[in-house]
Amino acid sequence: MANPHAQRGRETYIGVVCSDTKWFETARKESAQAADAMASARAKHIRSLGSIPLVVLSAGQASVTAGRGISAEVVEQMQVVQNELQAELVALSSNGKRVIAQESGHYIQVSQPELVVDAIREVVEAARR
């Protein structure tokens, strides 16, 4: 069963985002340029974190859906790019892992705060060892 605080947070978020169609247009434009921007950033930055403990939390539910100027194809492209980037992030550390928050969209800390707390504890404990 969903956390009532998470549900209220989700409803507020949807209300704010859905009341401004410019948000969707901006998200579409950002997504269209994300791959190029990230390729440029990768060329200039860190290629390895060594064995530093790393947990990447990923949304299990789509945060953006088709509609309001965003096609299903764009949503699919956004999800592909997001998955690729998160896999690359995990691969930066030989001690990295990815956790899918099955009940969450973008705001995992709202929908499944226990996953965030667990990830923080896991990284801190691993760093202490």
C-alpha positions, 0 to 999 in steps of 0.5 A: 500500500502506498505511503499517504505522505508520498501520495499527497506529495505526488498529487501536489507535484502533478498539480504544479507540473501539469498546471504549467505546459512550459515545463513539458516543453522544457523537459522535451528540449532538455531530453533532446540534447541530453545525450550530446551534453552528457557525451561532452561532460564524460569527455571532460570529467571523471572516468573512474571512481575506483572502488568507492561505494556507490548506490544509484537509485533509479525510478521504477515508474516513468516520471514523464508520460506522453501528452502535453506536447511530449510524444510516446517516442520522446518519452521512450527515448528519455527512458533509454538515455536515462537508463544508459546514463545510470548504468554508466554511473554505476560502472564508474565504481567497481563497488557500485550497484543500482537499485530500482525503486519499483514504487517511485517516479523521479522523487524516490525520497518522497515515494520510498524514503526507506530506500534512500535511507538504506542506500545512505547507510549502505554507502556509509558502512561500506566506506567505514570498512 
